[in-house]
Amino acid sequence: MNDIPNNVLNSQQEIWEETFLEPEAFGESPSYPGRKSLEIMKRSGVSVMLELGAGQGRDTILFAQDGLKVMAGDYSQRGIEAILEKAKKLHVADKVCGKCLDVRKPLPFEDETFDACYSHMLFCMALEMSEIESLVKEIGRVLKPNGLCLFTVRNTSDPHFGAGIHRGEDMYEVNGFIVQFYDREKVERLAVDFEILSVEEFQEGKLPRSLYLVTMRKKS
């Protein structure tokens, strides 16, 4: 069981809303995992995808500009509004839909709707592992047979692992943000209904942060 109070978890939404008051809070350029995941999805013939934790859309726009239809979901309404405005400005509004959602609840989509699901650092937000495991089951439900699940998580080689306030499990709060950190065993725990195709370690940001990019395929 986790010892983190629900009010602390829920406060993260307000923090992200404030973060997204700053335009391009995480930069304008697509992320490395976004570019790499696009290559993987193109090789697999993906045409309709779900992005969870889409932020301000730096990867959403990359996918849309390459012709993919993207349903972008995020906890922050400001983030969704920024994505839709950006898509309109860059003439890909016909490729992008947006929805504010809480991934602790069932995903509001029909079974076998998407060819792929992508998320950059959503799985290491302020979520208990039981909630993340439930989310991955939901992702499996909304993916088509042999659909791809691509996600990144900060790993236990990260400089912030073990720093700040311990919030239960492998979660630590630094500068107001709560992060769930992963080792390979925790990644494998999420693959009950999936086959792990690859786990790539990479670095990002000024620390730099240490992350895994995980690619899984839904078992038929």
C-alpha positions in Angstrom: 0.0 0.0 0.0 1.1 3.6 -0.6 1.2 6.1 2.3 0.7 9.2 0.1 -2.6 11.1 0.9 -5.1 11.6 -1.9 -5.0 15.4 -1.4 -1.3 15.3 -2.2 -1.9 13.3 -5.4 -4.8 15.5 -6.4 -2.7 18.7 -5.9 -0.6 17.6 -8.8 -3.3 18.7 -11.3 -3.0 22.3 -10.0 0.7 22.2 -10.3 0.5 21.1 -13.9 -2.1 23.7 -14.7 0.2 26.3 -13.4 3.2 24.9 -15.3 1.2 25.1 -18.6 0.6 28.8 -18.1 4.1 29.1 -19.6 4.0 28.6 -23.4 6.2 25.8 -24.5 7.1 24.9 -20.9 9.1 21.8 -22.1 10.3 23.3 -25.4 8.9 23.5 -28.9 10.9 20.7 -30.5 9.6 17.1 -30.5 11.2 14.9 -27.9 13.7 12.1 -28.7 11.2 9.3 -27.6 8.5 11.0 -29.7 10.8 10.9 -32.8 11.9 7.4 -32.1 8.3 6.2 -31.4 7.1 7.7 -34.7 9.7 5.6 -36.6 8.5 2.5 -34.8 4.8 3.3 -35.4 5.4 4.0 -39.1 7.1 0.7 -39.6 4.1 -1.0 -37.9 1.5 0.8 -40.1 -0.1 2.8 -37.3 -2.7 5.3 -38.5 -4.8 6.1 -35.4 -3.2 6.6 -32.1 -3.8 7.7 -28.5 -1.4 9.9 -26.7 -1.7 10.0 -22.9 -0.1 12.8 -20.9 0.2 14.9 -24.1 1.3 18.0 -22.2 1.4 21.0 -24.6 1.7 18.8 -27.7 5.3 18.9 -28.8 5.0 15.2 -29.8 1.3 15.4 -30.7 2.1 17.8 -33.5 5.0 15.7 -34.8 2.7 12.7 -35.1 -0.1 14.7 -36.8 2.3 16.4 -39.3 3.4 12.9 -40.3 -0.3 12.0 -41.1 -1.3 10.1 -38.0 -4.7 10.8 -36.4 -4.1 11.6 -32.7 -6.4 11.6 -29.7 -4.4 13.6 -27.2 -5.3 13.2 -23.5 -4.0 15.1 -20.6 -4.8 15.9 -16.9 -4.5 19.6 -17.7 -7.3 21.4 -19.5 -4.8 24.2 -20.3 -2.6 21.6 -22.0 -5.4 20.3 -24.2 -6.4 23.9 -25.2 -2.7 24.6 -26.1 -2.6 21.5 -28.2 -5.8 22.2 -30.1 -4.7 25.8 -30.7 -1.3 24.7 -32.0 -2.8 22.1 -34.3 -5.1 24.8 -35.8 -2.2 27.2 -36.3 -0.1 24.5 -38.0 -3.0 23.3 -40.2 -3.3 19.8 -38.7 -6.5 20.4 -36.8 -8.2 17.6 -38.8 -5.6 15.2 -37.4 -5.9 16.1 -33.7 -8.6 15.6 -31.1 -8.1 16.4 -27.4 -9.7 15.3 -24.2 -9.0 16.2 -20.6 -9.0 13.0 -18.6 -7.9 11.4 -15.4 -6.0 8.2 -16.1 -6.9 6.8 -12.7 -10.4 6.2 -14.1 -11.4 3.9 -17.1 -10.4 5.4 -20.4 -13.5 6.9 -22.2 -12.9 5.0 -25.5 -14.4 1.9 -27.1 -12.6 -1.4 -27.2 -9.9 -1.8 -30.0 -10.1 1.8 -31.1 -6.4 2.6 -31.6 -3.4 1.1 -33.4 -1.0 2.5 -30.7 -0.7 4.3 -27.5 2.2 6.6 -26.7 3.1 8.5 -23.5 6.2 10.4 -22.5 6.7 10.2 -18.7 3.0 9.8 -17.8 3.7 6.5 -16.1 6.2 8.1 -13.7 3.7 10.8 -12.5 2.1 10.7 -9.0 0.3 7.4 -9.6 0.5 4.3 -7.4 1.7 1.2 -9.1 -1.8 -0.4 -8.8 -3.2 2.5 -10.7 -0.6 2.3 -13.4 -1.2 -1.5 -13.7 -4.9 -0.7 -14.1 -4.1 2.0 -16.7 -2.0 -0.5 -18.7 -4.9 -2.9 -18.7 -7.2 -0.1 -20.0 -4.6 0.7 -22.7 -4.7 -3.0 -23.7 -8.5 -2.8 -23.9 -8.5 0.2 -26.3 -5.7 -1.1 -28.5 -6.4 -3.2 -31.6 -4.9 -6.7 -31.8 -1.1 -6.4 -31.9 -1.4 -2.7 -31.1 1.7 -1.0 -29.7 2.2 0.6 -26.3 5.1 3.0 -26.2 6.0 4.8 -23.0 8.9 6.4 -21.1 9.6 6.4 -17.4 12.4 7.8 -15.3 14.6 5.0 -14.0 16.5 4.3 -10.8 19.8 5.6 -12.4 18.2 9.1 -12.4 19.9 11.7 -10.2 16.6 12.5 -8.5 15.9 8.9 -7.5 16.1 8.9 -3.7 16.1 12.7 -3.4 13.5 15.0 -2.0 10.5 13.8 0.0 9.8 10.1 -0.1 6.1 9.7 -1.0 5.8 5.9 -0.8 6.8 3.1 -3.2 9.5 4.5 -5.4 8.0 8.0 -5.5 9.9 11.1 -4.5 8.8 14.7 -4.5 11.3 17.3 -5.8 10.3 20.9 -6.3 6.6 20.1 -5.9 6.6 17.3 -8.6 6.1 13.7 -7.5 7.9 11.1 -9.6 7.5 7.4 -9.7 10.9 5.7 -10.6 11.3 2.4 -12.3 13.8 -0.5 -12.5 13.6 -3.2 -15.1 11.5 -5.4 -12.9 8.8 -2.8 -12.5 8.7 -2.3 -16.3 8.2 -6.1 -16.7 5.4 -6.0 -14.2 3.4 -3.9 -16.7 3.7 -6.4 -19.5 1.2 -8.9 -18.4 -0.9 -8.5 -21.5 1.9 -7.4 -23.7 5.2 -8.6 -25.2 8.1 -6.3 -24.5 9.9 -5.6 -27.8 12.6 -3.2 -26.5 13.7 -1.2 -23.5 16.1 1.6 -24.4 17.8 3.8 -21.8 18.4 7.4 -22.8 19.0 10.8 -21.1 17.0 14.0 -21.4 17.2 17.5 -20.0 19.7 19.5 -18.0 20.3 17.1 -15.0 20.2 15.0 -17.2 17.2 12.8 -16.4 17.7 9.1 -17.0 14.8 7.3 -18.7 13.7 4.1 -20.3 11.8 4.1 -23.6 9.7 0.9 -23.6 8.0 -0.6 -26.6 5.4 -3.3 -26.1 3.0 -5.2 -28.4 -0.4 -6.3 -27.3 -0.6 -10.1 -27.1 -3.2 -11.5 -29.6 
